[in-house]
Amino acid sequence: MRHCLPMRPAILLLTLLATPALAHERLPGFAPDLALRIGGYAAGYSFSTGGRMGEPQLLLNAEGREQFGPLALDASVLGLLGPESNQNLYGGTLRAGYNGSRVRALVGVFMNFDTSAHLQFLPSLTVEAGAGEWRGILGIFDQSGLVPVRLGVAWRDYSLCYLPTLGLEATGLYPLIDALQLEGRAFLYHLVGQEAASLIIGVRWKLPGGAQ
């Protein structure tokens, strides 16, 4: 059997090269993708006198996701631009986690700062679990931190979430051409003296294949 020895390194090499592809097939999930979004955002704050403050703002958002086998990476940047430059607010998220066939969990940090250079850090978490085309969703300062908490259900590329203490969020993806999709998102909520609403549209490009 001495003639079989030269084949062993080749077989071992082929096995190592095939392992990432096989692992990716066993762990389907969100394909690596990029998204660009634009929309409007408005927030109001309640006072004991019954007044409100806040102006409508232009929302600009970019997000990127990548997957290395079961390891998922997620990063986003956000800009809220008001009528006056001193009303501008900027933020972003940086997260990592697990992306499997039934469970997806990302944890990291959401950070935001204004023109006065006041910097704030908050935890960011997304957990999705389900089977088939249905998933349950729990989010805390995810999706660029626009909503503090969301709890809901998703079917295929559509989701509906409850926002404490009183509010709703709806999202959807609509195929355009090839890997390009049109994305829509709307939410409205009231939470401890704060009210916020937003209508966002965007395009998402799901890159073919996966990272090696």
Secondary structure, DSSP 8 states (H G I E B T S, - for coil): -GGGTTHHHHHHHHHHHHHHHHHHHHS-----EEEEEEEEEEEEE--TTS------EEEEEEEEEEEETTEEEEEEEEEEE-SSGGG-EEEEEEEEEEE-SSEEEEEEEEEEEETT--EEEEEEEEEEEEETTEEEEEEES-GGGTSSEEEEEEETTEEEEE-SSEEEEEEEEEE-STTEEEEEEEEEEEETTEEEEEEEEEEEEE-SS---
